[in-house]
Every structure is written in structure tokens, then in C-alpha cells.
Amino acid sequence: MGERFRGKVALVTGGSRGIGKAIAKLFALEGARVAILDVNEKALLEVSEELSEYELYTKVANVVESQEVEEAINEVFETFGSVDIVVNNAGVIRDNLLFKMTDTDWQTVMDVHLKGSFNVAKAAQGYMVKNGYGRIINISSTSALGNRGQANYATAKAGLQGLTKTLAIELGPLGITTNAVAPGFIETEMTRETAKRIGITFEQLVEASLQGIPVGRSGQPEDIANAVAFFADERSSFVNGQILYVAGGPKA
Ligand SMILES: NC(=O)c1ccc[n+]([C@@H]2O[C@H](COP(=O)([O-])OP(=O)(O)OC[C@H]3O[C@@H](n4cnc5c(N)ncnc54)[C@H](O)[C@@H]3O)[C@@H](O)[C@H]2O)c1
């Protein structure tokens, strides 16, 4: 257990499993009080048990619903006294080639990634501005550079990069930095679902992905948590509006 984030309150959306859980865990282990918002009630209960020795707030909340987000963030403030770090990690995929992609596939992905991150950043910044301090970290993706079957997701993840740079400009003067981490292939339930959808085993998907990863291994959620921690660190105050690709190499 470390002290890197002692005294800080960190909120992670979609933090009940996968990358978000690794981020929440790193913050907890490094002394932060941690809030997790997620729609998955069962996974939230599991993560509460797993991190029961730490100061943890969990809430079933849909990031797409601005009122649910506002209520949850107000509760985080009432419980812990501040909102210092926010990680917009909640995400979904609805992959399909353009000609098969439905309106719902498109809208769901836009809503969760873009509206969700907007809602959370908007609700949290009020507390951050009053405190003159904040760290907002958005989880983008290498798919922002283009990816077959992901017209919706690639657009949303590229959009998040625009949001990141704009918030960096607007909120930078107020002591709040905004940055993004763009992961490559990471082993989580999300990539397991991808394997299922395209009809191969997860091992086959990992094997295929490895061919494009110079470091010769696929990513783990902890690889992303480590990059998020860099942006979230108090000492990273001169790093603002940046996109860090964490993909085992320079390209997607
Ligand atoms: N796994 C990868 O290879 C990879 C690569 C690049 C980017 N990402 C991004 O990283 C983030 C985490 O992905 P993951 O692989 O851990 O996926 P995951 O599916 O394991 O976890 C996503 C979490 O978000 C939650 N969530 C979904 N919709 C929500 C909503 N409306 N409100 C609140 N919570 C919601 C889910 O319940 C889940 O707990 C996502 O934004 C994803 O797009 C993942």
C-alpha cells in the first residue's frame, strides 16, 4: 500500500470490472478514497467486497442520465468532502460493419462514451473549480484512429479526444487538467465479447492481436491504470490536453 493519492477522492465510471476496476484498485491501494459508478449492480457488489478494506463509495448509476450522475457526484462530495480525480471509463461496444449498424448501435455508443463523459465532467467540475484543483482523465482508444466494424466506437473515441483538449483549455486556468489514455488491445470482458461476436475463441483473438503489438504481449487492465495514475498525479500539473496511447507500440 502506497501514499501517492492519500487525501484525494477519485471517481471512476464503469469501475466495477475490467480496466475501470484496475484503476479504482490502484487509487485505493495508493491511499485515495474511491467512488465507483456503474450500471452493473452485481459487479459493483463484487468489487465492494474485494475492496472492503478501503474507503469506497459505490452507486448504481447510468452515466447517460445527467440527473443520476449529478445525484451520485453530490453524494460522493457529501461522503468524502471533495471530488479531485474523475476517470471517464464507462464504455460499451456495438460493433458492426456500416451497412449493418443500426441507429440504436450508433446512438448507444455515442451516448455512453460522449454524453456520459460530458455529464460526469460537467457535474464534477463544479466541485473542482471551487477547490481550484482537479484531474479529469478520459479513456479513449486506438480505435479513434479508425477500426473496421467500429464506425460508432471509433467516432466516439475520437470525439472524446476533442472533448479532452477542449476541457484542457477551458479548465486549465482553474487548476484542473484533462488528459486521455487511449488503450490498445486489453484483456477484459469487452474483448472477450468481441471474440464471441466474431466466432473465435478468446485465445485466438489474443493470438491475432499479438501480431500487431511490438512488445509481444497483449495489454492488461493494470497497464492502463498505470498510465491513468500518471495523469492523475498532483505532480503532473503541467501535462494538459494530452492523449497517451498505451498499446505496446506506436500504432493501433
Ligand atoms: N478492452 C480493450 O481492449 C479496450 C481498448 C480501448 C479502450 N477501451 C475502453 O476502456 C474502457 C473500459 O473497457 P473494458 O475493456 O474494461 O470494458 P468492460 O466491458 O469490462 O467494462 C466497462 C464497464 O462500464 C460499465 N458501463 C457500461 N455502460 C455504462 C453506463 N451507461 N453507465 C455506467 N457504467 C457503464 C459496464 O457495466 C462495465 O463495468 C471503455 O471505455 C472501453 O471503451 C477498452
The ligand as an SDF file (V2000), in Angstrom:
LIG
                    3D

 44 48  0  0  0  0  0  0  0  0999 V2000
  -10.5600   -3.6670  -23.5400 N   0  0  0  0  0  0  0  0  0  0  0  0
   -9.9720   -3.0030  -24.5040 C   0  0  0  0  0  0  0  0  0  0  0  0
   -9.2260   -3.5890  -25.3340 O   0  0  0  0  0  0  0  0  0  0  0  0
  -10.1450   -1.5180  -24.6190 C   0  0  0  0  0  0  0  0  0  0  0  0
   -9.3570   -0.8370  -25.5680 C   0  0  0  0  0  0  0  0  0  0  0  0
   -9.5000    0.5340  -25.7020 C   0  0  0  0  0  0  0  0  0  0  0  0
  -10.3970    1.2250  -24.9080 C   0  0  0  0  0  0  0  0  0  0  0  0
  -11.1650    0.5400  -24.0090 N   0  0  0  0  0  0  0  0  0  0  0  0
  -12.0980    1.3390  -23.1970 C   0  0  0  0  0  0  0  0  0  0  0  0
  -11.8020    1.1470  -21.8350 O   0  0  0  0  0  0  0  0  0  0  0  0
  -12.9950    1.3070  -21.0600 C   0  0  0  0  0  0  0  0  0  0  0  0
  -13.2090    0.0840  -20.1770 C   0  0  0  0  0  0  0  0  0  0  0  0
  -13.3280   -1.0540  -21.0150 O   0  0  0  0  0  0  0  0  0  0  0  0
  -13.2390   -2.5670  -20.5010 P   0  0  0  0  0  0  0  0  0  0  0  0
  -12.4970   -3.3090  -21.5290 O   0  0  0  0  0  0  0  0  0  0  0  0
  -12.7930   -2.5980  -19.0760 O   0  0  0  0  0  0  0  0  0  0  0  0
  -14.7810   -2.9660  -20.6480 O   0  0  0  0  0  0  0  0  0  0  0  0
  -15.8140   -3.7210  -19.6660 P   0  0  0  0  0  0  0  0  0  0  0  0
  -16.9880   -4.0190  -20.5050 O   0  0  0  0  0  0  0  0  0  0  0  0
  -15.1310   -4.8370  -18.9680 O   0  0  0  0  0  0  0  0  0  0  0  0
  -16.1560   -2.6030  -18.6030 O   0  0  0  0  0  0  0  0  0  0  0  0
  -16.9610   -1.4910  -18.9030 C   0  0  0  0  0  0  0  0  0  0  0  0
  -17.7050   -1.0820  -17.6600 C   0  0  0  0  0  0  0  0  0  0  0  0
  -18.5150    0.0630  -17.9750 O   0  0  0  0  0  0  0  0  0  0  0  0
  -19.7950   -0.1240  -17.3820 C   0  0  0  0  0  0  0  0  0  0  0  0
  -20.8060    0.6630  -18.1030 N   0  0  0  0  0  0  0  0  0  0  0  0
  -21.2660    0.4550  -19.3690 C   0  0  0  0  0  0  0  0  0  0  0  0
  -22.2160    1.3400  -19.6690 N   0  0  0  0  0  0  0  0  0  0  0  0
  -22.3750    2.1490  -18.5890 C   0  0  0  0  0  0  0  0  0  0  0  0
  -23.2130    3.2470  -18.2920 C   0  0  0  0  0  0  0  0  0  0  0  0
  -24.0960    3.7140  -19.1800 N   0  0  0  0  0  0  0  0  0  0  0  0
  -23.0960    3.8510  -17.0790 N   0  0  0  0  0  0  0  0  0  0  0  0
  -22.2210    3.3640  -16.1620 C   0  0  0  0  0  0  0  0  0  0  0  0
  -21.4200    2.3170  -16.3830 N   0  0  0  0  0  0  0  0  0  0  0  0
  -21.4840    1.7130  -17.5840 C   0  0  0  0  0  0  0  0  0  0  0  0
  -20.0380   -1.6300  -17.5090 C   0  0  0  0  0  0  0  0  0  0  0  0
  -21.0580   -2.0790  -16.6520 O   0  0  0  0  0  0  0  0  0  0  0  0
  -18.6500   -2.1760  -17.1610 C   0  0  0  0  0  0  0  0  0  0  0  0
  -18.4990   -2.3560  -15.7770 O   0  0  0  0  0  0  0  0  0  0  0  0
  -14.1220    1.5340  -22.0680 C   0  0  0  0  0  0  0  0  0  0  0  0
  -14.3470    2.9180  -22.2290 O   0  0  0  0  0  0  0  0  0  0  0  0
  -13.5470    0.9620  -23.3450 C   0  0  0  0  0  0  0  0  0  0  0  0
  -14.1540    1.5240  -24.4780 O   0  0  0  0  0  0  0  0  0  0  0  0
  -11.0600   -0.8080  -23.8580 C   0  0  0  0  0  0  0  0  0  0  0  0
  1  2  1  0
  2  3  2  0
  2  4  1  0
  4  5  1  0
  4 44  2  0
  5  6  2  0
  6  7  1  0
  7  8  2  0
  8  9  1  0
  8 44  1  0
  9 10  1  0
  9 42  1  0
 10 11  1  0
 11 12  1  0
 11 40  1  0
 12 13  1  0
 13 14  1  0
 14 15  2  0
 14 16  1  0
 14 17  1  0
 17 18  1  0
 18 19  2  0
 18 20  1  0
 18 21  1  0
 21 22  1  0
 22 23  1  0
 23 24  1  0
 23 38  1  0
 24 25  1  0
 25 26  1  0
 25 36  1  0
 26 27  1  0
 26 35  1  0
 27 28  2  0
 28 29  1  0
 29 30  1  0
 29 35  2  0
 30 31  1  0
 30 32  2  0
 32 33  1  0
 33 34  2  0
 34 35  1  0
 36 37  1  0
 36 38  1  0
 38 39  1  0
 40 41  1  0
 40 42  1  0
 42 43  1  0
M  CHG  2   8   1  16  -1
M  END
$$$$
